[in-house]
Amino acid sequence: MTKSPEFAFIKAGWHADIVDQALAGFRQHLTDQGSDATVTVYDVPGAFEMPLLARKLAETGRYDAVVAAALVVDGGIYRHDFVAQAVVSGLMEAQMQTGVPVLSVSLTPHHFQPTAEHVGFFTEHFVKKGAEAAGAALQISTLHAGLAGAAKPSIAA
């Protein structure tokens, strides 16, 4: 009998009303697929805190994949491009160091304004991106489980 997948889902607190929708989409997709995966949720203050936690969670060996969701916007004080690049690079580094897939649902719009139109658009978009992340998490965890159970090729002498 195969083990049910276990996923960690990290959410950044900035714009939580929008970012939380990625988790809703993630869970809904798992339900729609009939998955009995376990999802453990971790909240962090902002996107910049996600890569370190992702690495620590991956290092536990408990999770088949770690998902990180954030909305990084230009606050007028710094260039959000740099934060977004650091976050995505950190998430990639976490998966490369641990061998556990780390998926990003981190969006970086260039002209986000807290208007009804933008909030509505990004709320719906995060639901969609969360669902896509769930599909990717299921697929990659199945692939990795298959690799772990595959016989090692023999080397002909």
VMD Tcl script that builds the backbone (N, CA, C; Angstrom):
set m [mol new atoms 471]
animate dup $m
set s [atomselect $m all]
$s set {name element resname resid chain x y z} {
  {N N MET 1 A 0.845 -1.186 0.000}
  {CA C MET 1 A 0.000 0.000 0.000}
  {C C MET 1 A 0.883 1.240 0.000}
  {N N THR 2 A 0.561 2.198 -0.858}
  {CA C THR 2 A 1.373 3.399 -0.930}
  {C C THR 2 A 0.908 4.416 0.099}
  {N N LYS 3 A 1.859 5.157 0.575}
  {CA C LYS 3 A 1.602 6.188 1.576}
  {C C LYS 3 A 0.928 7.394 0.931}
  {N N SER 4 A -0.012 7.984 1.634}
  {CA C SER 4 A -0.650 9.210 1.148}
  {C C SER 4 A 0.371 10.334 1.166}
  {N N PRO 5 A 0.356 11.191 0.150}
  {CA C PRO 5 A 1.328 12.286 0.132}
  {C C PRO 5 A 1.100 13.274 1.263}
  {N N GLU 6 A 2.190 13.842 1.704}
  {CA C GLU 6 A 2.140 14.894 2.722}
  {C C GLU 6 A 2.805 16.129 2.151}
  {N N PHE 7 A 2.089 17.259 2.223}
  {CA C PHE 7 A 2.585 18.513 1.693}
  {C C PHE 7 A 2.631 19.569 2.787}
  {N N ALA 8 A 3.653 20.395 2.746}
  {CA C ALA 8 A 3.718 21.585 3.588}
  {C C ALA 8 A 3.324 22.763 2.707}
  {N N PHE 9 A 2.522 23.661 3.245}
  {CA C PHE 9 A 2.081 24.841 2.495}
  {C C PHE 9 A 2.416 26.072 3.320}
  {N N ILE 10 A 3.335 26.885 2.814}
  {CA C ILE 10 A 3.772 28.108 3.492}
  {C C ILE 10 A 3.032 29.288 2.874}
  {N N LYS 11 A 2.449 30.138 3.721}
  {CA C LYS 11 A 1.739 31.327 3.256}
  {C C LYS 11 A 2.371 32.569 3.857}
  {N N ALA 12 A 2.671 33.542 3.003}
  {CA C ALA 12 A 3.155 34.837 3.478}
  {C C ALA 12 A 1.975 35.678 3.950}
  {N N GLY 13 A 2.184 36.427 5.010}
  {CA C GLY 13 A 1.109 37.201 5.626}
  {C C GLY 13 A 0.718 38.480 4.909}
  {N N TRP 14 A 1.629 39.061 4.149}
  {CA C TRP 14 A 1.269 40.278 3.427}
  {C C TRP 14 A 0.197 39.936 2.401}
  {N N HIS 15 A -0.859 40.722 2.374}
  {CA C HIS 15 A -1.993 40.505 1.464}
  {C C HIS 15 A -2.605 39.113 1.679}
  {N N ALA 16 A -2.721 38.718 2.939}
  {CA C ALA 16 A -3.206 37.376 3.287}
  {C C ALA 16 A -4.576 37.079 2.694}
  {N N ASP 17 A -5.441 38.090 2.594}
  {CA C ASP 17 A -6.770 37.846 2.031}
  {C C ASP 17 A -6.686 37.313 0.605}
  {N N ILE 18 A -5.649 37.700 -0.116}
  {CA C ILE 18 A -5.436 37.222 -1.481}
  {C C ILE 18 A -4.626 35.931 -1.470}
  {N N VAL 19 A -3.518 35.927 -0.746}
  {CA C VAL 19 A -2.604 34.777 -0.720}
  {C C VAL 19 A -3.302 33.520 -0.195}
  {N N ASP 20 A -4.181 33.668 0.776}
  {CA C ASP 20 A -4.898 32.517 1.331}
  {C C ASP 20 A -5.698 31.767 0.273}
  {N N GLN 21 A -6.038 32.438 -0.806}
  {CA C GLN 21 A -6.815 31.796 -1.863}
  {C C GLN 21 A -6.006 30.726 -2.591}
  {N N ALA 22 A -4.677 30.843 -2.562}
  {CA C ALA 22 A -3.837 29.793 -3.155}
  {C C ALA 22 A -4.021 28.492 -2.377}
  {N N LEU 23 A -4.090 28.591 -1.070}
  {CA C LEU 23 A -4.331 27.401 -0.251}
  {C C LEU 23 A -5.716 26.826 -0.538}
  {N N ALA 24 A -6.708 27.696 -0.688}
  {CA C ALA 24 A -8.063 27.227 -1.009}
  {C C ALA 24 A -8.067 26.475 -2.337}
  {N N GLY 25 A -7.402 27.025 -3.344}
  {CA C GLY 25 A -7.326 26.356 -4.640}
  {C C GLY 25 A -6.552 25.054 -4.571}
  {N N PHE 26 A -5.484 25.046 -3.763}
  {CA C PHE 26 A -4.664 23.846 -3.577}
  {C C PHE 26 A -5.513 22.724 -2.978}
  {N N ARG 27 A -6.198 23.031 -1.889}
  {CA C ARG 27 A -7.024 22.019 -1.221}
  {C C ARG 27 A -8.181 21.545 -2.104}
  {N N GLN 28 A -8.796 22.486 -2.824}
  {CA C GLN 28 A -9.920 22.112 -3.683}
  {C C GLN 28 A -9.471 21.170 -4.782}
  {N N HIS 29 A -8.310 21.421 -5.358}
  {CA C HIS 29 A -7.805 20.538 -6.414}
  {C C HIS 29 A -7.534 19.140 -5.863}
  {N N LEU 30 A -6.956 19.055 -4.674}
  {CA C LEU 30 A -6.715 17.745 -4.066}
  {C C LEU 30 A -8.036 17.005 -3.879}
  {N N THR 31 A -9.041 17.710 -3.393}
  {CA C THR 31 A -10.365 17.112 -3.207}
  {C C THR 31 A -10.948 16.661 -4.542}
  {N N ASP 32 A -10.853 17.531 -5.539}
  {CA C ASP 32 A -11.390 17.207 -6.866}
  {C C ASP 32 A -10.713 15.982 -7.472}
  {N N GLN 33 A -9.447 15.764 -7.131}
  {CA C GLN 33 A -8.699 14.625 -7.658}
  {C C GLN 33 A -8.880 13.370 -6.809}
  {N N GLY 34 A -9.631 13.487 -5.716}
  {CA C GLY 34 A -9.845 12.344 -4.830}
  {C C GLY 34 A -8.616 12.005 -4.011}
  {N N SER 35 A -7.728 12.960 -3.852}
  {CA C SER 35 A -6.489 12.723 -3.101}
  {C C SER 35 A -6.750 12.772 -1.601}
  {N N ASP 36 A -6.079 11.886 -0.881}
  {CA C ASP 36 A -6.159 11.909 0.574}
  {C C ASP 36 A -4.884 12.503 1.171}
  {N N ALA 37 A -4.247 13.368 0.401}
  {CA C ALA 37 A -3.017 14.021 0.851}
  {C C ALA 37 A -3.277 14.847 2.105}
  {N N THR 38 A -2.260 14.912 2.943}
  {CA C THR 38 A -2.287 15.751 4.129}
  {C C THR 38 A -1.585 17.065 3.793}
  {N N VAL 39 A -2.184 18.179 4.205}
  {CA C VAL 39 A -1.590 19.494 3.984}
  {C C VAL 39 A -1.418 20.162 5.340}
  {N N THR 40 A -0.172 20.472 5.684}
  {CA C THR 40 A 0.125 21.191 6.917}
  {C C THR 40 A 0.491 22.614 6.538}
  {N N VAL 41 A -0.176 23.580 7.157}
  {CA C VAL 41 A -0.031 24.984 6.784}
  {C C VAL 41 A 0.883 25.710 7.775}
  {N N TYR 42 A 1.762 26.525 7.212}
  {CA C TYR 42 A 2.684 27.344 7.996}
  {C C TYR 42 A 2.549 28.790 7.532}
  {N N ASP 43 A 2.366 29.697 8.480}
  {CA C ASP 43 A 2.266 31.122 8.164}
  {C C ASP 43 A 3.578 31.809 8.506}
  {N N VAL 44 A 4.028 32.667 7.608}
  {CA C VAL 44 A 5.229 33.478 7.833}
  {C C VAL 44 A 4.856 34.934 7.597}
  {N N PRO 45 A 5.638 35.868 8.143}
  {CA C PRO 45 A 5.290 37.284 7.972}
  {C C PRO 45 A 5.254 37.743 6.514}
  {N N GLY 46 A 6.283 37.395 5.758}
  {CA C GLY 46 A 6.355 37.842 4.375}
  {C C GLY 46 A 7.070 36.837 3.506}
  {N N ALA 47 A 7.190 37.158 2.234}
  {CA C ALA 47 A 7.803 36.251 1.264}
  {C C ALA 47 A 9.262 35.958 1.587}
  {N N PHE 48 A 9.963 36.943 2.103}
  {CA C PHE 48 A 11.392 36.790 2.353}
  {C C PHE 48 A 11.689 35.682 3.367}
  {N N GLU 49 A 10.730 35.367 4.214}
  {CA C GLU 49 A 10.913 34.329 5.228}
  {C C GLU 49 A 10.617 32.919 4.712}
  {N N MET 50 A 10.095 32.803 3.527}
  {CA C MET 50 A 9.689 31.495 3.017}
  {C C MET 50 A 10.838 30.538 2.693}
  {N N PRO 51 A 11.915 30.957 2.035}
  {CA C PRO 51 A 12.944 29.986 1.640}
  {C C PRO 51 A 13.593 29.232 2.802}
  {N N LEU 52 A 13.895 29.913 3.888}
  {CA C LEU 52 A 14.528 29.237 5.029}
  {C C LEU 52 A 13.572 28.221 5.637}
  {N N LEU 53 A 12.318 28.605 5.824}
  {CA C LEU 53 A 11.350 27.661 6.376}
  {C C LEU 53 A 11.144 26.493 5.413}
  {N N ALA 54 A 11.097 26.785 4.117}
  {CA C ALA 54 A 10.942 25.707 3.127}
  {C C ALA 54 A 12.088 24.701 3.262}
  {N N ARG 55 A 13.306 25.190 3.413}
  {CA C ARG 55 A 14.445 24.284 3.556}
  {C C ARG 55 A 14.340 23.470 4.846}
  {N N LYS 56 A 13.997 24.129 5.944}
  {CA C LYS 56 A 13.877 23.416 7.225}
  {C C LYS 56 A 12.772 22.357 7.171}
  {N N LEU 57 A 11.652 22.684 6.546}
  {CA C LEU 57 A 10.568 21.706 6.418}
  {C C LEU 57 A 10.995 20.539 5.530}
  {N N ALA 58 A 11.661 20.832 4.439}
  {CA C ALA 58 A 12.126 19.774 3.539}
  {C C ALA 58 A 13.133 18.874 4.242}
  {N N GLU 59 A 13.984 19.456 5.062}
  {CA C GLU 59 A 15.000 18.678 5.776}
  {C C GLU 59 A 14.408 17.682 6.763}
  {N N THR 60 A 13.177 17.898 7.195}
  {CA C THR 60 A 12.562 16.966 8.142}
  {C C THR 60 A 12.320 15.603 7.506}
  {N N GLY 61 A 12.211 15.567 6.180}
  {CA C GLY 61 A 11.923 14.317 5.485}
  {C C GLY 61 A 10.459 13.914 5.571}
  {N N ARG 62 A 9.660 14.733 6.189}
  {CA C ARG 62 A 8.245 14.424 6.388}
  {C C ARG 62 A 7.396 14.693 5.149}
  {N N TYR 63 A 7.811 15.668 4.354}
  {CA C TYR 63 A 6.958 16.146 3.266}
  {C C TYR 63 A 7.426 15.656 1.898}
  {N N ASP 64 A 6.442 15.340 1.051}
  {CA C ASP 64 A 6.715 14.955 -0.328}
  {C C ASP 64 A 6.973 16.176 -1.194}
  {N N ALA 65 A 6.444 17.310 -0.793}
  {CA C ALA 65 A 6.690 18.582 -1.475}
  {C C ALA 65 A 6.343 19.711 -0.503}
  {N N VAL 66 A 6.989 20.840 -0.737}
  {CA C VAL 66 A 6.722 22.060 0.024}
  {C C VAL 66 A 6.249 23.100 -0.984}
  {N N VAL 67 A 5.179 23.798 -0.649}
  {CA C VAL 67 A 4.626 24.831 -1.519}
  {C C VAL 67 A 4.707 26.154 -0.768}
  {N N ALA 68 A 5.108 27.210 -1.461}
  {CA C ALA 68 A 5.225 28.525 -0.840}
  {C C ALA 68 A 4.438 29.546 -1.653}
  {N N ALA 69 A 3.571 30.305 -0.982}
  {CA C ALA 69 A 2.705 31.270 -1.664}
  {C C ALA 69 A 2.881 32.664 -1.081}
  {N N ALA 70 A 3.015 33.639 -1.982}
  {CA C ALA 70 A 3.159 35.036 -1.572}
  {C C ALA 70 A 2.741 35.953 -2.708}
  {N N LEU 71 A 2.386 37.160 -2.345}
  {CA C LEU 71 A 2.143 38.226 -3.304}
  {C C LEU 71 A 3.147 39.318 -2.973}
  {N N VAL 72 A 4.119 39.506 -3.850}
  {CA C VAL 72 A 5.178 40.497 -3.638}
  {C C VAL 72 A 4.865 41.689 -4.530}
  {N N VAL 73 A 4.553 42.824 -3.901}
  {CA C VAL 73 A 4.175 44.008 -4.673}
  {C C VAL 73 A 5.163 45.141 -4.424}
  {N N ASP 74 A 5.157 46.089 -5.319}
  {CA C ASP 74 A 6.017 47.266 -5.207}
  {C C ASP 74 A 5.408 48.201 -4.181}
  {N N GLY 75 A 6.058 48.286 -3.030}
  {CA C GLY 75 A 5.565 49.147 -1.967}
  {C C GLY 75 A 6.085 50.556 -2.043}
  {N N GLY 76 A 6.862 50.881 -3.073}
  {CA C GLY 76 A 7.377 52.227 -3.230}
  {C C GLY 76 A 8.676 52.488 -2.490}
  {N N ILE 77 A 9.078 51.578 -1.612}
  {CA C ILE 77 A 10.301 51.774 -0.840}
  {C C ILE 77 A 11.455 51.001 -1.452}
  {N N TYR 78 A 11.175 49.849 -1.984}
  {CA C TYR 78 A 12.207 49.015 -2.587}
  {C C TYR 78 A 11.675 48.445 -3.895}
  {N N ARG 79 A 12.563 47.934 -4.679}
  {CA C ARG 79 A 12.164 47.285 -5.928}
  {C C ARG 79 A 11.738 45.860 -5.611}
  {N N HIS 80 A 10.472 45.570 -5.778}
  {CA C HIS 80 A 9.950 44.252 -5.443}
  {C C HIS 80 A 10.573 43.164 -6.309}
  {N N ASP 81 A 11.136 43.542 -7.449}
  {CA C ASP 81 A 11.804 42.561 -8.311}
  {C C ASP 81 A 12.929 41.852 -7.567}
  {N N PHE 82 A 13.679 42.620 -6.763}
  {CA C PHE 82 A 14.807 42.040 -6.041}
  {C C PHE 82 A 14.339 41.057 -4.969}
  {N N VAL 83 A 13.280 41.416 -4.262}
  {CA C VAL 83 A 12.736 40.517 -3.249}
  {C C VAL 83 A 12.217 39.255 -3.926}
  {N N ALA 84 A 11.467 39.423 -4.994}
  {CA C ALA 84 A 10.902 38.269 -5.700}
  {C C ALA 84 A 12.016 37.353 -6.198}
  {N N GLN 85 A 13.059 37.915 -6.765}
  {CA C GLN 85 A 14.167 37.108 -7.274}
  {C C GLN 85 A 14.864 36.369 -6.128}
  {N N ALA 86 A 15.067 37.047 -5.005}
  {CA C ALA 86 A 15.703 36.399 -3.851}
  {C C ALA 86 A 14.844 35.251 -3.337}
  {N N VAL 87 A 13.536 35.444 -3.302}
  {CA C VAL 87 A 12.624 34.406 -2.808}
  {C C VAL 87 A 12.642 33.191 -3.728}
  {N N VAL 88 A 12.478 33.417 -5.015}
  {CA C VAL 88 A 12.442 32.299 -5.954}
  {C C VAL 88 A 13.794 31.574 -5.979}
  {N N SER 89 A 14.882 32.326 -5.940}
  {CA C SER 89 A 16.212 31.690 -5.889}
  {C C SER 89 A 16.380 30.887 -4.606}
  {N N GLY 90 A 15.895 31.432 -3.498}
  {CA C GLY 90 A 15.983 30.725 -2.224}
  {C C GLY 90 A 15.167 29.452 -2.212}
  {N N LEU 91 A 13.999 29.487 -2.815}
  {CA C LEU 91 A 13.162 28.290 -2.894}
  {C C LEU 91 A 13.827 27.231 -3.771}
  {N N MET 92 A 14.417 27.658 -4.873}
  {CA C MET 92 A 15.126 26.721 -5.746}
  {C C MET 92 A 16.315 26.112 -5.002}
  {N N GLU 93 A 17.043 26.937 -4.279}
  {CA C GLU 93 A 18.189 26.445 -3.515}
  {C C GLU 93 A 17.743 25.440 -2.453}
  {N N ALA 94 A 16.606 25.696 -1.820}
  {CA C ALA 94 A 16.090 24.783 -0.792}
  {C C ALA 94 A 15.817 23.407 -1.383}
  {N N GLN 95 A 15.208 23.360 -2.556}
  {CA C GLN 95 A 14.916 22.051 -3.140}
  {C C GLN 95 A 16.184 21.376 -3.632}
  {N N MET 96 A 17.128 22.135 -4.130}
  {CA C MET 96 A 18.368 21.528 -4.611}
  {C C MET 96 A 19.210 20.988 -3.449}
  {N N GLN 97 A 19.170 21.682 -2.311}
  {CA C GLN 97 A 19.937 21.231 -1.139}
  {C C GLN 97 A 19.321 20.010 -0.475}
  {N N THR 98 A 18.004 19.879 -0.540}
  {CA C THR 98 A 17.330 18.823 0.217}
  {C C THR 98 A 16.825 17.669 -0.637}
  {N N GLY 99 A 16.663 17.887 -1.923}
  {CA C GLY 99 A 16.105 16.859 -2.788}
  {C C GLY 99 A 14.595 16.733 -2.678}
  {N N VAL 100 A 13.956 17.645 -1.971}
  {CA C VAL 100 A 12.504 17.664 -1.826}
  {C C VAL 100 A 11.958 18.774 -2.730}
  {N N PRO 101 A 10.965 18.485 -3.562}
  {CA C PRO 101 A 10.413 19.518 -4.433}
  {C C PRO 101 A 9.855 20.692 -3.628}
  {N N VAL 102 A 10.210 21.899 -4.053}
  {CA C VAL 102 A 9.694 23.121 -3.448}
  {C C VAL 102 A 9.049 23.920 -4.575}
  {N N LEU 103 A 7.745 24.112 -4.467}
  {CA C LEU 103 A 6.968 24.764 -5.509}
  {C C LEU 103 A 6.608 26.186 -5.102}
  {N N SER 104 A 6.632 27.087 -6.062}
  {CA C SER 104 A 6.343 28.488 -5.777}
  {C C SER 104 A 5.014 28.922 -6.380}
  {N N VAL 105 A 4.196 29.527 -5.545}
  {CA C VAL 105 A 2.989 30.222 -5.977}
  {C C VAL 105 A 3.188 31.678 -5.558}
  {N N SER 106 A 4.334 32.224 -5.933}
  {CA C SER 106 A 4.695 33.587 -5.561}
  {C C SER 106 A 4.565 34.477 -6.777}
  {N N LEU 107 A 3.620 35.395 -6.715}
  {CA C LEU 107 A 3.352 36.281 -7.835}
  {C C LEU 107 A 3.885 37.676 -7.541}
  {N N THR 108 A 4.362 38.331 -8.592}
  {CA C THR 108 A 4.996 39.638 -8.454}
  {C C THR 108 A 4.465 40.617 -9.496}
  {N N PRO 109 A 3.228 41.068 -9.339}
  {CA C PRO 109 A 2.683 42.006 -10.326}
  {C C PRO 109 A 3.426 43.344 -10.278}
  {N N HIS 110 A 3.578 43.943 -11.437}
  {CA C HIS 110 A 4.299 45.217 -11.511}
  {C C HIS 110 A 3.443 46.416 -11.120}
  {N N HIS 111 A 2.156 46.313 -11.263}
  {CA C HIS 111 A 1.315 47.486 -11.021}
  {C C HIS 111 A 0.124 47.160 -10.134}
  {N N PHE 112 A 0.341 46.415 -9.067}
  {CA C PHE 112 A -0.765 46.065 -8.176}
  {C C PHE 112 A -1.188 47.296 -7.375}
  {N N GLN 113 A -2.479 47.517 -7.335}
  {CA C GLN 113 A -3.077 48.543 -6.490}
  {C C GLN 113 A -4.211 47.874 -5.719}
  {N N PRO 114 A -4.412 48.244 -4.453}
  {CA C PRO 114 A -5.470 47.596 -3.674}
  {C C PRO 114 A -6.871 48.088 -4.058}
  {N N THR 115 A -7.172 48.056 -5.334}
  {CA C THR 115 A -8.500 48.422 -5.825}
  {C C THR 115 A -9.351 47.158 -5.926}
  {N N ALA 116 A -10.643 47.328 -6.009}
  {CA C ALA 116 A -11.541 46.174 -6.115}
  {C C ALA 116 A -11.199 45.336 -7.346}
  {N N GLU 117 A -10.867 45.993 -8.439}
  {CA C GLU 117 A -10.547 45.275 -9.675}
  {C C GLU 117 A -9.290 44.420 -9.509}
  {N N HIS 118 A -8.224 45.000 -8.971}
  {CA C HIS 118 A -6.975 44.246 -8.794}
  {C C HIS 118 A -7.132 43.148 -7.749}
  {N N VAL 119 A -7.756 43.473 -6.631}
  {CA C VAL 119 A -7.950 42.472 -5.580}
  {C C VAL 119 A -8.773 41.313 -6.116}
  {N N GLY 120 A -9.833 41.604 -6.842}
  {CA C GLY 120 A -10.667 40.546 -7.422}
  {C C GLY 120 A -9.891 39.681 -8.400}
  {N N PHE 121 A -9.125 40.329 -9.285}
  {CA C PHE 121 A -8.348 39.583 -10.274}
  {C C PHE 121 A -7.336 38.669 -9.599}
  {N N PHE 122 A -6.559 39.201 -8.652}
  {CA C PHE 122 A -5.515 38.399 -8.025}
  {C C PHE 122 A -6.078 37.353 -7.068}
  {N N THR 123 A -7.232 37.622 -6.465}
  {CA C THR 123 A -7.886 36.613 -5.641}
  {C C THR 123 A -8.233 35.398 -6.490}
  {N N GLU 124 A -8.842 35.610 -7.637}
  {CA C GLU 124 A -9.176 34.505 -8.550}
  {C C GLU 124 A -7.920 33.837 -9.099}
  {N N HIS 125 A -6.925 34.650 -9.401}
  {CA C HIS 125 A -5.686 34.106 -9.967}
  {C C HIS 125 A -4.971 33.204 -8.965}
  {N N PHE 126 A -4.994 33.580 -7.685}
  {CA C PHE 126 A -4.347 32.745 -6.672}
  {C C PHE 126 A -5.072 31.417 -6.493}
  {N N VAL 127 A -6.384 31.398 -6.621}
  {CA C VAL 127 A -7.115 30.132 -6.566}
  {C C VAL 127 A -6.616 29.222 -7.686}
  {N N LYS 128 A -6.527 29.776 -8.888}
  {CA C LYS 128 A -6.067 29.011 -10.048}
  {C C LYS 128 A -4.628 28.523 -9.841}
  {N N LYS 129 A -3.752 29.400 -9.390}
  {CA C LYS 129 A -2.350 29.024 -9.205}
  {C C LYS 129 A -2.196 27.991 -8.083}
  {N N GLY 130 A -3.023 28.080 -7.050}
  {CA C GLY 130 A -3.002 27.077 -5.983}
  {C C GLY 130 A -3.407 25.710 -6.512}
  {N N ALA 131 A -4.424 25.688 -7.365}
  {CA C ALA 131 A -4.866 24.421 -7.978}
  {C C ALA 131 A -3.761 23.850 -8.856}
  {N N GLU 132 A -3.110 24.703 -9.628}
  {CA C GLU 132 A -2.004 24.244 -10.471}
  {C C GLU 132 A -0.871 23.680 -9.624}
  {N N ALA 133 A -0.587 24.319 -8.496}
  {CA C ALA 133 A 0.467 23.833 -7.601}
  {C C ALA 133 A 0.108 22.466 -7.028}
  {N N ALA 134 A -1.168 22.258 -6.709}
  {CA C ALA 134 A -1.597 20.953 -6.196}
  {C C ALA 134 A -1.393 19.877 -7.240}
  {N N GLY 135 A -1.756 20.186 -8.485}
  {CA C GLY 135 A -1.536 19.222 -9.565}
  {C C GLY 135 A -0.063 18.897 -9.720}
  {N N ALA 136 A 0.777 19.916 -9.660}
  {CA C ALA 136 A 2.223 19.704 -9.772}
  {C C ALA 136 A 2.754 18.908 -8.585}
  {N N ALA 137 A 2.264 19.216 -7.384}
  {CA C ALA 137 A 2.723 18.504 -6.184}
  {C C ALA 137 A 2.355 17.024 -6.259}
  {N N LEU 138 A 1.143 16.737 -6.696}
  {CA C LEU 138 A 0.730 15.336 -6.840}
  {C C LEU 138 A 1.591 14.620 -7.879}
  {N N GLN 139 A 1.790 15.274 -8.998}
  {CA C GLN 139 A 2.564 14.657 -10.075}
  {C C GLN 139 A 4.016 14.429 -9.664}
  {N N ILE 140 A 4.638 15.428 -9.076}
  {CA C ILE 140 A 6.056 15.300 -8.733}
  {C C ILE 140 A 6.261 14.336 -7.566}
  {N N SER 141 A 5.309 14.284 -6.636}
  {CA C SER 141 A 5.471 13.339 -5.522}
  {C C SER 141 A 5.329 11.905 -6.023}
  {N N THR 142 A 4.431 11.668 -6.985}
  {CA C THR 142 A 4.299 10.337 -7.580}
  {C C THR 142 A 5.569 9.963 -8.333}
  {N N LEU 143 A 6.097 10.906 -9.088}
  {CA C LEU 143 A 7.332 10.662 -9.836}
  {C C LEU 143 A 8.484 10.335 -8.897}
  {N N HIS 144 A 8.644 11.122 -7.837}
  {CA C HIS 144 A 9.742 10.885 -6.892}
  {C C HIS 144 A 9.563 9.562 -6.152}
  {N N ALA 145 A 8.323 9.224 -5.807}
  {CA C ALA 145 A 8.080 7.935 -5.141}
  {C C ALA 145 A 8.459 6.794 -6.065}
  {N N GLY 146 A 8.165 6.923 -7.341}
  {CA C GLY 146 A 8.532 5.904 -8.318}
  {C C GLY 146 A 10.034 5.770 -8.454}
  {N N LEU 147 A 10.737 6.887 -8.403}
  {CA C LEU 147 A 12.199 6.848 -8.476}
  {C C LEU 147 A 12.795 6.157 -7.262}
  {N N ALA 148 A 12.209 6.408 -6.098}
  {CA C ALA 148 A 12.712 5.813 -4.866}
  {C C ALA 148 A 12.517 4.299 -4.867}
  {N N GLY 149 A 11.440 3.848 -5.506}
  {CA C GLY 149 A 11.160 2.412 -5.529}
  {C C GLY 149 A 11.749 1.683 -6.727}
  {N N ALA 150 A 12.324 2.435 -7.655}
  {CA C ALA 150 A 12.865 1.821 -8.864}
  {C C ALA 150 A 14.168 1.089 -8.567}
  {N N ALA 151 A 14.350 -0.001 -9.248}
  {CA C ALA 151 A 15.587 -0.768 -9.100}
  {C C ALA 151 A 16.745 0.017 -9.718}
  {N N LYS 152 A 17.875 -0.065 -9.082}
  {CA C LYS 152 A 19.052 0.599 -9.618}
  {C C LYS 152 A 19.561 -0.192 -10.823}
  {N N PRO 153 A 19.957 0.511 -11.871}
  {CA C PRO 153 A 20.441 -0.213 -13.039}
  {C C PRO 153 A 21.749 -0.925 -12.723}
  {N N SER 154 A 21.895 -2.095 -13.295}
  {CA C SER 154 A 23.133 -2.825 -13.077}
  {C C SER 154 A 24.187 -2.340 -14.071}
  {N N ILE 155 A 25.405 -2.397 -13.650}
  {CA C ILE 155 A 26.506 -1.970 -14.506}
  {C C ILE 155 A 27.165 -3.243 -15.057}
  {N N ALA 156 A 27.153 -3.323 -16.359}
  {CA C ALA 156 A 27.747 -4.508 -17.002}
  {C C ALA 156 A 29.265 -4.424 -16.891}
  {N N ALA 157 A 29.869 -5.545 -16.560}
  {CA C ALA 157 A 31.317 -5.575 -16.410}
  {C C ALA 157 A 31.999 -5.900 -17.711}
}
mol reanalyze $m
mol bondsrecalc $m
mol representation Tube
mol addrep $m
